[in-house]
Amino acid sequence: MAGSLLDPRLLARLGTLQLRTRSVVEGLLSGLHRSPHQGQSVEFAEHKEYAPGDDLRRIDWKAYGKFDRFYVKQFEHETNLRAFLLLDASASMGYRGPEGLTKLEYAATAAAALAYLLVRQQDAVGLVVARGAEIQYLPPRAHGAHVSAVLNVLEGLRPSGRTDLARAADFVAEKARRRAAVFVFSDLFDFSPGALVRLVDLRRMKNEVSVFQVLDPWELEFPFEDATRFIGLEGEGELEVDPREIRASYLRAIQTLCEEARRLCLQADVSYELVRTDTPLDRLLLGHLSRRERSARWTSR
Amino acid sequence: MDVSLTHPLLAWGALLALLPILVHLLQRRRPRPHPFAAMELVLRSQRENVRRLRLRRLLLLLARTSILLFVPLAVARPHLAAEASAVASPAGPAATAIVLDASLSMRWGGGKLMENAKQDARRVLADLLPEEPLSVIVCDGRPPKTESPSFDRVRARRRIDEAQASHLRADLTACLAAAAAALAESPLPAKRIFVATDLTANAWNLDAPPPRIPTEEGEIQPEVVVLDAARGDELPNAAITDLRIEPATELGPRGHAFAFTVHNFGSEDLRDLRVELWVGEELVNRSFLDVPAGGSTSRRLLHRFPAGGVFSGEVRLAPDELVEDDARFFVLHVAPDIRVLIVNGAPSPLRHRDEAFFVETALRAGGTVPLSVRTIDADGLPHQSLDDVDVVFLLNVRAPDRPVAERLERFVREGGGLFFALGDQVDADAYASAFGELLPLALHLPKTLQATGDEPAAARFADFDLDHPVLRIFHGPAIEGLESTRTHRYFLLQPGEGARVLATFDDGAPALVERSIGQGRVILFASTADRDWSDWAIQTSFLPAMQQMAAYLARTLGKRDVLQVRLGESAALEVPEGARALLGPDGREHPLPVVEGGRVTFTPVLPGVHRFVREGGAGEPAFTTFVDPVESDTRRLDPRELRALLGGNRARVSVEAEIARPRETPLWSLLLFAGLLAFLSEGWLLRR
């Protein structure tokens, strides 16, 4: 039942991202294991001037001795993991075939589900949305309300601008000052030299990087038959062509693109996954999380 | 060179070739827009394949267009057609006739023209559609054999192959009419006549209307295509157009002049053209002459025959491209020496009073007739042998004894000649008693004319039989020499049968009579051969008359003129006894029909000497033939003139360049092959 609900074609009929995310997460939870991270701790975060209603147990009496004013200690939970969801919201991610979700909708749904799951196990989740030169950022938080903020951002996403993976990678590298998990959702249609290299370089900064290359089946299979006027989504222009004439060449090119991405990721110890937008999301996330769990056990030994 | 279509309507299917282009254009105009993310990859792929794709697209378009163009065109059965081979020109099948000019002029160039014409005819035959009937008419100067158009190609091919140029003059206008008549028997509405000819003008009747063919819808004018066997070339030719053989008195007896005319039908003057006179196998005389272009030159070649006899030979030109008219054959009877015995019935020591003086002088004077004359007195006649005598002249001789007369009669019956001239020594009764039947007409009484007034009484010759060999030479002004003769005494002759009157006196009494007896001949002059009763002996006509008389009585006169027949005409022949056939110049025998009166009509077809054939082999010459000088005129018609003659737009004249091209080449198989190739190519391109 859950599997059928998680079919992207069905998810596409659900109006909002929240609904889609809930469907995905509820499906996931039935088979999800517990968090691999054990023993959460509480760390002092800051002082706050006492106000009526605050918990008296948290008044810092030492501070009262120094400043003669009541301050309340505020603590934050020390998260097991700081995760960044890097979402490519360039115009090319707005593509979809005759049916199903756009690549961006698919990626946003997957990211939202992932955010929910991570927060649920006390991991802090941040969101980086790259739209050309524009970057939208939500810093990592581990409390439940943060998920709503993430969902709100994802819900309002509209694809635009050119894909600029290098810029997004640089942004994440700057924000992730210490070890973090980075989940990249993109079609990787950034053909500028070194863009993908900059992305996988996040791994060198001790980050755990997972790349989801999200592609529509029509991009992978190029099943066009009739003469078509292709219009570039990122301003590449237009081209009238008989698709049958270039199919073989195109398929070779897209395969080369994917293989090159896979090769680079493997070389940099980056998890890479080619995701078709007709792949059920539970299968995608379960598969990925299972691999992460195995990987964590392996590294903890 | 034209491209013709057997089924022109089907060729409209070639418009289908526009379909790929239209489809291509329509597709270009209505591509579906599709926003696409991996545009960069599409662009790369397009850039990578742009040249190959453009070429492939072009080849595909070409292949598809070719398929739709070639296949309908192939179904329309196109073929390459030379202009001359106008088989495809009428719409639909046409009843066809081929008129093959086989006249003498087609022998020009050693038969090259004829071969060209036959080759053209074969091409026409090969180009005919199966549903087109054909009639082949060989126009060789004889009445054309017409046959209904048929589909028997083997027979038509055989007729063409077996056609040979004749030596006759052909009338192509008549042959065209015959072809039109043959085509009238075909139910096909379209009619077409091919004429393979050398375009010589003499073969056409320029005043005749174009050929017309009666049909149920009325008369139609067939299409006429003239195929020029001469391939546009001129046909220069020189020919002997006339030959006359005359006695040449300046050479003495048996001297002959061969007067001939050479015509130059070419456009360039002929210099030092050699002409030879051959007698048998011997070259006896020759000459060189210049003949202007389009003009003629006459010349005489002389020759004296050493002895009498029958001679054949030819006057021969240096051979040119048409050799058949470069020679004229002749057969000539040259008289042998005629041995004449003059029996003088009234000799006199005064020569001008001597009875035989004038006759002897005339016979000894020389001339065209070789004569050997001996004169004896009448008393010597009983002792004179007649074995070595051809002709006996009895001049005013008293009637001999019966044995002498019988000897004379035997002499005549065995082929001798006897001439009687009368006078005062002659007694009618005694002559009747002695000579009897030997006299052409029995003598009656001598008649003496009385003088009236100032004019002495005299009779003149009248009613001449100028067809008789003796008098034939007096045609024209020469007759005056006879008419001026005055005779004042002569014997009246009794009427009788079997005698031929050569001349009479102006009172109607016979003056010269002739009769054949046995193998011999007898002529009687009713007056004297000296001046006693007549002044003929001193007239200009006397000498030739006596010589002709001697020659005729010796049976040598009249044999000189062997009949000369122009080819294409019929010869009326007097068939000698024992002749059973005619031997032609080619050695073939032609049986002679048995007819009453001994005369037959024969139409020769070959130039040369024709002889009678007897049981023992070839006999005397019957006649000689010569080609029609008109046919020697090889000047050609202007094609435009011929077109106008044959009906203007309905006629066409083809020259070499058009004929020499390869004949119609079927293109449909090539197109079909090309269409198949295009189809396979299209499939191959699509799979790539």
Interface residues (C-beta under 8 A of the other chain):
Chain A: A91 S92 M93 G94 Y95 K103 D187 F189 F191 D216 E219 F224 D226 A227 T228 R229 F230 I231 G232 L233 E234 E236 G237 L239 E240 V241 D242 E245 I246 S249 Y250 A253 I254 L257
Chain B: Q27 R28 R30 P31 R32 P33 H34 P35 F36 A37 A38 M39 E40 L41 V42 L43 R44 S45 Q46 E48 N49 L53 R56 R57
